[in-house]
Amino acid sequence: MSGTTIAPWLREILRCPACRARLRDEGGGQGRPEELVCTSGECGLAYRVEDGIPVLLVDEARRP
């Protein structure tokens, strides 16, 4: 994990709510917000992490 405070066991089961693909950690350095990004090449949505809690709402995800 790259700085997320999400428990490892929970991190392993989290999936993109739009396409069910795995999520990867991204950001969190040099003023960039911490995000979980979908690994699917077709989807690629980025979900923000606030205070260690991922906001897995498709309507609030950042589009690639």
PEHUTA-V94040 format. One line per field, one symbol per residue. ss: DSSP state (~ for helix, > for strand, _ for the rest). psi: psi as a letter, one per 40 degrees, with the letter a starting at -180 (. if undefined). burial: # if it has 24 or more other C-alpha atoms within 12 Angstrom, else .. Layout:
BEGIN
ss: ???
psi: ???
burial: ???
END
This chain:
BEGIN
ss: _______~~~~~~_>______>>>>>>______>>>>>_______>>>>>__>>___~~~_>__
psi: igeiehhdddddehihedeeiiiiiiaeifeiihihhhehddceihhihhfehhgfhddeihi.
burial: ...#.#.......#####...#####.......######....######....###....#...
END
